[in-house]
Amino acid sequence: MYFAVCTADKFDCGNGKCLEMSLLCNYFDNCGDKEVSDEKNCSYPEGEHYVNTFEGLRLRLKVK
């Protein structure tokens, strides 16, 4: 079971990692969870976008 440990000024990735808010919505999976949780609630234009990971992968993110 996971419990949040992030302070209010950080983004909680849901995997134990906390991010600076400035790292959100930058087309990079900063959480490293392959769920791109730090990119999900961004105001990207409609269509397909790609998010890069630390492993060098590109994950497709669809915005409706």
N, C-alpha and C positions, 0 to 999 in steps of 0.2 A: 504494500500500500504506500502511496506517495502523499506526503504532506508538504504544502507550500512553505517555503522558507525565505521567499523574496521580500524585500522591503517594498513599501508602496511606490517608490520611484523606479522600480525595476519591473520588467516583464517576466512573468512566470511561464517558462516553457512547458511545464507539466511533466518534466523528466528530471527535476532537481536542479536544472540550470536556470540562472537568472541573467537577464540581459539588460544592458542600458537601453533606454527607450530610443536612442538615436540609431540603434541597429535594426529597428523594425522597418519593414517595407522597403528593403534595399535589394531585392531579387537574390538574396543569399540565405540559405538555411542556417542561420546563426545558432539555432537551438540544436542542430545536429540530430534531429529526430526523424528526418525523412517524412514527417507529417507536415512540414513547412508551417508549423504553428505560428511562427513569428511573421508569416506572410499572409495568413488567411483573412484577416479583417482589414486589408489595405484597400484603398480606393484606386485600384488599377483600372485602366480602360477595359471595356468589354472585349473578350477574345481570349486567345491562348498566350500565355507568358511562360517563360522558363526561369527556374530558380536553380542556382548553382549550390553544390554541397562541398563540404570539406574534402570529400573523397574524389572530387572531380566529376561527379555525376551532374546531369541536368534533369531536373524534375519538371514536368509539365504542370502548370497551374491554369485551370480554366476559370474565367470570370464571366458570369452571366449578367 
